[in-house]
Amino acid sequence: MSKNQWLAEYPEGYTHDLDIPNISLADFLKDSAKQFPEKKAVRFYDYTLSYQELYQSAVVFAAALQKKGVQKGDRVAIMLPNCPQYVISYYGILLAGGIVTQVNPMLVERELQYLLRDSGSESIILLDALYPKLKSVQDKTNIQNVITVSLQQEFSPPEPDSSFKQFLSNPDPVFTPVNIDPKNDIAVLQYTGGTTGRSKGAMLTHRNLVSNVIQTFEFFKNDFVPGAEICLSVIPFFHVFGMTSCMNLSIYAGNTILLLPRFDIEEVLSTIKTEQPTVFPGVPTMYVALTNHPKAEEYGINSIRTCNSGSAPMPVELLKEFERKTSSKILEGYGLSEASPTTHCNPPFADRKPGTVGIGFPGTEYKVVDVATGTEEVETNQLGELIIRGPQVMKGYWNNLEETATTLRDGWLYTGDIAKVDEKGYVSIVDRKKDMIIASGYNIYPRDIEEVLYEHPAVQEAVVIGIPDSYRGETVKAYIVLKEGKSAKEEEIITFCKERLSPYKVPKVIEYRKELPKTNVGKILRRALREEVKK
């Protein structure tokens, strides 16, 4: 294909060669507090924070961290749903020079223990209901400082508990500004899976994250009014898509972050009706629920002008139906944790091509190379591995030189996704080189589940694949061969998994077999099982 042909899709007035300022991510909040001091930065039910209040809270939080001994480069974990305390903690950690370690609140004990040990986190901010989970593994981690957050009555208007209040109640906070090198200093450890099945921390620098926000803003600048938008933020901020597209982008632009801690369709609809958000980043399962709700149009969902969909493929028919009901437009994009995350999107300023993930973001280069060597660029509309280069691409994996060398080669990020590029540069993701399953926007790695299945005393062999699901996009199916003379009902296997895995990883379908398809060297053929499902 011709080099960078997608640049022709950018109209006059758009800049592809962005000048990324040499600033820290926390400078976004500092600047917006100066420009929009009284503007609502965060709204969480009846609780609001202006930009000035949010910045002051983050500074006090940073001072409290420093008083606890947190220094530049120290990892501080956040294990919270979307709430004001999340935003305060996140920017407070950055101001103190710390590295935010993102922790999914749904992790079970052994997953939590691994992530905390691997990151070397010594401090954690977590929901009080999750404290027993932490307590059970704390002595096997480096955690010394625990700050709990209480959200009363299952996420009704928040009252931080005494721990969080106490942390912010220092009568004379002394904050010492920290010198940040944006190009080299890590802002966030974003954990993701890998070819080995072991979760890895993508090291996202301040420059990586600043770049992706500015790239996003440039891409959507004619559909986005700084200081005037309300972003419905249901995607969890511990997910890289929610972190950048909802939280960091809104703070950069001085817009209001409308927080919800979980996706409940009735609550989302009532929030839309009362608050009239204008921007709604989401995953396909959220749009499925809204589209299929019998009274969705009665809730004023046409206030939403722009929806950028990510984390999983968007069915074309769903896209059309949602847009018919809302009069908004869904712009499907593509990204990955290692790229902060967004690299591609269907443009608001040019042709949208449903079924593709659009063209490259400003400042982003990409090409499709042969799968065998990863060195030869393939022809237009031919399949290969998508590789990407740009300022949003991670520094590498935390304490994992081997995986870093595999994924980052000569400045290019090897995505592991099989794709093709058409004549105009629009990318279609065709398959995954890795075996990752994406269910409701969550990345699920089969090996995590298979290891648990193999722990069951009745299981001889097990393999896991993703199968199509009309709501979740994909769901988890396990194929099991039982040991001779052993038995285990489907409910027993599922219960066993529930005790050892996060809820979204638990298999929803179990199929027993006498044998599994294998290569001539005995490797289980996962691909053969996927082909059976397609038939």
Secondary structure, 3 states (H helix, E strand, C coil): CCCCHHHHHCCCCCCCCCCCCCCCCHHHHHHHHHHCCCCEEEEECCEEEEHHHHHHHHHHHHHHHHHCCCCCCCEEEEECCCCHHHHHHHHHHHHCCCEEEECCCCCCHHHHHHHHHHHCCCEEEEEHHHHHHHHCCHHHCCCCEEEEECCHHHHCCCCCCHHHHHHCCCCCCCCCCCCCCCCCCEEEEEEECCCCCCCEEEEEEHHHHHHHHHHHHHHCHHHCCCCCCEEEECCCCCCHHHHHHHHHHHHHHCCEEEECCCCCHHHHHHHHHHHCCCECCECHHHHHHHHHCCCHHHHCHHHCCEEEECCCCCCHHHHHHHHHHHCCEEEEEEECHHHCCEEEECCCCCCCCCCCCCEECCCCEEEEECCCCCCCECCCCCCEEEEEECCCCCCEECCCHHHHHHHEECCEEEEEEEEEECCCCCEEEEEECCCCEEECCEEECHHHHHHHHHHCCCEEEEEEEEEEECCCEEEEEEEEEECCCCCCCHHHHHHHHHCCCCHHHCCCEEEECCCCCECCCCCECHHHHHHHHHC
